[in-house]
Amino acid sequence: MNKLYIGNLNENVTPADLEKVFNDHKISFSGQFLVKSGYAFVDCPDEQWAMKAIETFSEKKLPGKQIIFKIFEF
């Protein structure tokens, strides 16, 4: 599974904010970020990119909140 759940987001975070964070850290993603109030989803090209995103962002804050990255499972 290559879909990531991104949780505990500030309600004002936009898809552009998440794209910038991923691009700044050179993390590849596919398609658009689906952003809702407090969480988002994004597809990664493969499982390795998804795991790299989780490892890279495991201790990151955006803006000021500890964000949660997990593989999304149905």
C-alpha distance (Angstrom), angle and dihedral (degrees) to the residues before:
residue distance angle dihedral
M1 . . .
N2 3.79 . .
K3 3.81 102.0 .
L4 3.80 115.7 110.3
Y5 3.78 127.0 -151.6
I6 3.82 111.8 -149.2
G7 3.79 111.9 -165.5
N8 3.78 143.3 178.7
L9 3.79 91.3 41.6
N10 3.77 123.7 163.3
E11 3.80 107.3 -103.2
N12 3.82 89.8 -119.8
V13 3.83 95.8 58.8
T14 3.81 112.1 120.7
P15 3.81 132.4 -160.0
A16 3.83 87.5 -106.4
D17 3.83 90.1 56.9
L18 3.80 91.5 53.6
E19 3.81 92.8 44.3
K20 3.81 89.3 53.6
V21 3.81 92.5 50.0
F22 3.81 92.0 49.3
N23 3.81 92.6 45.4
D24 3.82 92.8 46.4
H25 3.82 89.2 55.4
K26 3.83 93.0 40.9
I27 3.81 92.9 -119.1
S28 3.79 112.8 156.0
F29 3.81 119.8 -133.5
S30 3.80 134.9 174.9
G31 3.76 125.2 -131.6
Q32 3.77 126.2 -21.1
F33 3.78 133.0 -28.2
L34 3.80 111.7 -110.7
V35 3.81 102.4 -146.1
K36 3.80 123.9 -170.1
S37 3.79 129.3 169.5
G38 3.81 104.6 -60.1
Y39 3.80 99.3 -8.4
A40 3.79 144.0 51.3
F41 3.79 143.3 -169.7
V42 3.78 130.8 -142.8
D43 3.79 135.6 171.7
C44 3.78 121.8 -126.3
P45 3.82 121.6 -153.6
D46 3.81 91.5 -115.1
E47 3.79 143.3 -14.7
Q48 3.82 93.1 -86.2
W49 3.82 91.3 59.5
A50 3.80 90.8 46.5
M51 3.81 91.1 52.3
K52 3.81 91.2 45.5
A53 3.82 89.5 54.1
I54 3.81 91.4 50.3
E55 3.82 91.9 48.8
T56 3.81 93.5 44.7
F57 3.79 96.3 48.3
S58 3.82 100.6 34.3
E59 3.83 93.2 108.5
K60 3.82 100.0 26.4
K61 3.77 129.0 118.6
L62 3.79 125.0 -149.1
P63 3.21 111.7 -152.7
G64 3.78 98.5 -21.1
K65 3.83 96.4 -45.1
Q66 3.80 126.6 100.6
I67 3.80 103.9 -115.2
I68 3.80 124.3 -144.8
F69 3.81 122.8 -139.6
K70 3.80 121.2 -171.1
I71 3.77 138.1 157.0
F72 3.80 105.2 -100.5
E73 3.79 113.3 -126.2
F74 3.79 123.3 -173.1
